Amino acid sequence: MDLSVQIGSLTLKNPLIAASGCFGYGVEYADLVDLSSLGGVAVKGLFLAEREGHPPPRIVETPAGMLNAIGLQGIGVHRFVDEKLPELRARRATVIVNVCGTTIDEYAEVSRILSDAEGVAAIELNISCPNIKEGGIQFGCSLAGTFDVVSAVRKVTRLPVIPKLTPNVTDVSSFARAAEDAGADAVSLVNTFLAMVLDVETRRSSISNVVGGLNGPAIRPIAVRMVYECRQLVKIPIIGMGGISDARDALEFIIAGATAVQVGTANFVDPLIWPKLLDGIVGYMKRHEIVRIADLVGTVQATSEVSHG
């Protein structure tokens, strides 16, 4: 079985990536999970400087999901390079760094710093977090903003550039096209859906930021549809995510058009999910006599006719 997939110039040993924001900086899970066994580890978002994020409460459970408004709390790019990256290198992790910014210059500068650091395999541009007012989603909700951020980062790095797209737009595929036109090597989608949970007794929001991002199984069918739509419009690889809880969920994204997938919320439920996901994917490939996982990408039958192949 060939589980390897190609994202730009980067070859992943399998299509499973730990999603940014749900796996810390990777080192927190290193005693439970063999980081080198994963296709990649997308670490928590980094700005130039440290960031406190929003005050608690900032997470609340919902039916089949959770709402969060962490506010991109983080240690900043310099501390990450000095404190976290050496251990990730030692653990032989394939490190994808989620880059944040309040300005285009900040995105470019953080990306430049990471490009000079040993052990960074790719850059994921966070232009889609719904929980901060400055930067981020302001770029990701504008076609011109998406193009400008991606093209600015493209100029300062040779690493694969992977903008992470927001679902909080009318037509996500047009944003995938803008990213491709600007020189992106791939796109990842989707980030969380803007949502709200109220405490009816107090008539207040259940989180301090009032609104937050919805993730978990509740969003999966919408995310799969968006991956499918983007696959019709762009040629670059797509990394799909949103509510993956088992191997069938991951396979659904791949069949819809994702070359690789990110798994996030499920880590909170079962930190040992990774070998189960891989076993399930391998079992499926054996049953369907598929030798290369790459051959499964985008094989959805677009008609209502059921395939028994």
N, C-alpha and C positions, 0 to 999 in steps of 0.2 A: 504494500500500500504506500502510495506517495502522497503524503499529507502536506507537502510544502506548497506555498503560494508566493506569488511575486507582487510586491507593492513598490512600483518604481524600480529603483536599483536594489531594493532590499528584498532578500529572500527570507521568509518566515518558515520555520520548520513545521508549523501547523497553523491553521487559521484562527486559533483561539488567543485573544488578547484580553488581558485584564483592563477593564475600563477605567479611565481617569476619574478621580474623585471617589471611587469605591474601593480602591486598593492601596490607599495611602501613597507612599513613595516606593512601594514594593517591598522594602526591607521589613516592614511590619508583619508581613505574611511569610517571610523567608524561612522561619522555623516550621511552618506548616506545609508550605508549598515549595516544591523544587522549581525555582524561578526559571531555570534553564530549560525546563520541560514545556514552558508556555511558548506560543508563537511570539508573543511580545508582552511587555508590561507598559501600559500608558500611565505615567505617574501623574500625581496631583498637579493642578495648574500652577504655573510660576509666573510672577511678575518680576520686575527688576528688584524691588524691595519687598521686605516682609509685609504681610497683610493680616489683619486681625479677623476679618470677616464679620458677620452679623452676630449680635448677641443672642443667647438662647431665649426661648425655645426656637429651634431652627430645623427640626425634623418632626414629622407627624405621619403615622401610618394611615393609609386609606385602603378601601377594598381593592385587593389585588395590586397594591403598589404602595408608594410612599411619596410624600411631599417634602422637599428640602429647600432651604434657603441658607446654605452655609455662607455664601458671600465670598467664595474663592479665598478662604483663609489659606495662607501658605508661608513658607519660610524664605521665599525669594530665590532667585537663580544662583546667586553666589554661594549661599549656604548649601543649596542642593548640590552644586558641583563639588564643594569641599567636604560635605558631611555624608551625603547619601550615595553619590555616584561611585565612590570607591568600593563600597560594599556590593552595589549592583554589578559592578564589573567582576568582583570576586565571585559572585554567585552565577556569573555567566548569563545574566539576563539580557534579553534584547530590549533595549530601553527606548521607548517612544515618549518624548517629553511634551506635555501639554503646555503651550505657551499662551500667556494672557497679556493684555495691554490696555491701557487707557488711551493711547495714541498709536498711530502707525509707527512712529519712531521707536516706541517702546517694544512693540512686537519685533521690529527688525533688530534692535539691540539685544534683546534676550535671545533671539535666534542666533545672532552672531556669536554671543558668548558660548552658547551650547555647541555651536559648530566647531569651536576651538577646543572643546572638552573631549577627552578620550572616553569612549563608551556610550555615546549617544547615537542611536541608529536612525532616528527619524524625528521630525517635528510635527506635532499636531497643533494646529492653530485654533485656539478657543475663541471663535467669533460668535458664540451662540449661548453663553450662559445667561439665563433670564433673570438672575438674581442680583445683578449689579446695574447701577444707573449710568455709570461712565464707561465708555469703550465697549468692548465685547460685542454684545448683541446689537449695538447701534451700527456696527460695521456689518454684522451678519444679516441684518434685515434690510440692507441696501445692496443692490447689485453692484453699484459703483464702489461702495465701501468694501465689499467682498473682494472685488477685483484689485483694489488698491492695496489692501493688506497683503494679499497673496503675492502680488507682483513685487512689493517692497521686500518681503521676506525671501522671495526667490532670488533676488539680487545679492543677498548676503550669505547664502548657504548652498552647499552642494548636497546636503542631506535631503532625503525625500520630504516634501512639504505636503501636509495633509490637513486642509481646513476642516474643522468640525462644524457641520451645518445645523442651523436651527429648524425645527418643524413649525415654528410660529410665524410662518409666511404663507402666502397664498399658493405659490408654486415652487416647491423646493428644488425641482429639477432645473429651473432656470438659474438658481444659485450655484448648483453643481456645474452648469455650463460656464458661468462667469469665473468660477474657480479654475476650471480646466483651461479656459482662455488665458488666464493670468499666469499659467505655468505650474499649477498644482500637479503633483504626481498621483494623488488619489484624493478622495473625499471620505470623511466619516460622518455617518448620520444614523440615528438622530440624537440630538441633545434632548433635554427634558421639555415637556409641554407646560406652558404657563398655566397655573392652576391655583385654587384657593380652597381652604378648609376652615369652617367656622365652628366655634364653640357656641351652641345655641343658648346655653344658660347665661353666658356672659355677653353674648352677641359680639364677641371679638374674634379676630383671626387666631388660629391655633399656633401660628408662628410669628415671630417678632417683625419679620419683613412684610407681613400682611399677605403677600402672594409668594409663591415658590414654584419650583420645577417638579412636575409629576414624572416619576419613572416606575419601573416594575412591569409585571405582566399585563397590566391594564392597557399599556400603550403599544404592545407588540404588533397587533394587526395593523395599526396605522403606520408604524415604522416599517413594516414589511412592504406595505403599499408604496411608501415613499422611496424605498430602495428600488423597487420594481420600476417606478416612474423614472428615477434617475438613470437606471441602467439603459433605458430606451434612448436617452439623450446624450450621454457622455461615453467616451471610450476608456477613460482612466478607471482604475480599480475603485471599488466602493467597499468601505468597511462598515458593516451594518451593526446596529445595536438597538436595544430597547426591549427589556422584559424577557431576555433569554434565561430560561430556568432548567432546560434539559437539552439533550442532543437534538431532539426533533425541532425544537425552537431554532437552534443554530442552523440546522439543515434548511429550515424554511427560508431564512435570510439568504443562504447561499444559493438555493434554487431560484429565489427571486432576483438574484443578481449580485450578491455580495461576495467578494473574493475572500474576505476575512470577516470575523465578527468580534465584537467586544462584549464582555459579560461584566455587569456591574452589581446591581442590586442583589443578585443571587449569592454573591460573596458574603453578604450579611447573614443570609439564611444558612448557607453551607459553605464554609471556607474550603472544604475538601472536594468541591464540585468538579475540579479540573480533570482528573483521570476518568471520572464518570462521563463527562462530556466527550472526551477523546474515545473512550471505549464505545460509546453509543454511535459516534460518527463512523468508526472503523467497522462496527457491526452492520451498519446500514450499507456501507460500501461493499462489504462482502456479500450481503444479500442481493444487492443489485448489480454485482459484478462490475463495480467501478474501481479502476486501478488508481486513477489520479483524482484527488479532490478537486483540482482545478477544472476537470472536465464536467463537474456538476454545476459550476457557476452559471447562473442565468438560463438554466434549462427548463424553466417553467413553461408549461403548456398554456398558451394564452387563451385557448378556447375552453368551453365548458366540458369538452370531451375528456374523460378520465383516462390517464395513462396507466397501464398495468406493467410497464417495462421494468 
